Amino acid sequence: EVQLVESGGGLVQPGASLKLSCVASGFTFSDYWMSWVRQTPGKTMEWIGDIKYDGSYTNYAPSLKNRFTISRDNAKSTLYLQMSNVRSEDTATYYCTRSYFDYWGQGVMVTVSS
Amino acid sequence: DIVMTQAPLSVSVTPGESASISCRSSKSLLHSNGITYVYWYLQKPGKSPQLLIYRMSNLASGVPDRFSGSGSETDFTLKISRVEAEDVGIYYCGQLLENPNTFGAGTKLELK
């Protein structure tokens, strides 16, 4: 059974940094592109970016590429999202997804507030 | 960016009847390889989204055949025949033709 389990969310102050993790199981992690998608409190879905199966290539939403970094550790079957200089508009539920979003994690909430 | 426009934003359906949700893209989603890169997802209340339809008309694993997807290069339809209580939630279309991948605003399906 494919499972994606995110962690690392919480309440963070504007301007701070935060790193989310996603541990994958039930499939060969190193065979798949992986993505991060976020959902705002108003239910809007926004693609953040993705990373090639070997970690050699990443794509980002233009509005986020200067502050967000996606990485992976295939030995640990773990996907990461490093968020820096966070803003109130980054408040959302963050989902780890596989490939063409065929599997989603349970999501982790990030709240940016002072 | 490719804009995905869904309609309606909400729909109320009597159990056992059918429902259709439309999605229009601002650009053709037909790739030169012949594949149309539109996808449909359902987010049930309190749950993560799940894949329903991939590449316009292919049913994802485990999804009931009451769901079907169709369309052209820019206009797409998700049809649910014989709506059941478990179909309640928010339906999203998405395009994976090019980056940034984008989603529609969502259509909320409720039961009458």
Contacts between the chains, C-beta under 8 A, distances in Angstrom:
chain1	res1	chain2	res2	distance
A	35	B	101	7.7
A	43	B	90	6.3
A	43	B	106	5.7
A	44	B	103	7.8
A	44	B	105	6.8
A	44	B	106	7.8
A	45	B	49	7.7
A	45	B	92	5.9
A	45	B	94	7.3
A	45	B	103	3.9
A	45	B	106	7.4
A	46	B	103	7.6
A	47	B	99	7.9
A	47	B	100	5.3
A	47	B	101	4.1
A	47	B	102	6.7
A	47	B	103	7.3
A	59	B	99	4.8
A	59	B	100	7.9
A	60	B	100	7.9
A	61	B	99	7.8
A	61	B	100	4.4
A	62	B	100	6.8
A	95	B	48	6.3
A	95	B	49	7.4
A	100	B	39	6.4
A	100	B	51	7.7
A	100	B	54	6.3
A	100	B	96	5.4
A	101	B	39	6.8
A	101	B	41	6.8
A	101	B	49	7.3
A	101	B	51	6.3
A	101	B	94	7.0
A	101	B	96	7.8
A	102	B	51	4.8
A	102	B	54	7.1
A	102	B	60	6.8
A	103	B	51	7.6
A	104	B	48	4.2
A	104	B	49	5.4
A	104	B	50	7.0
A	105	B	48	6.6
A	106	B	48	5.7
A	107	B	48	5.7
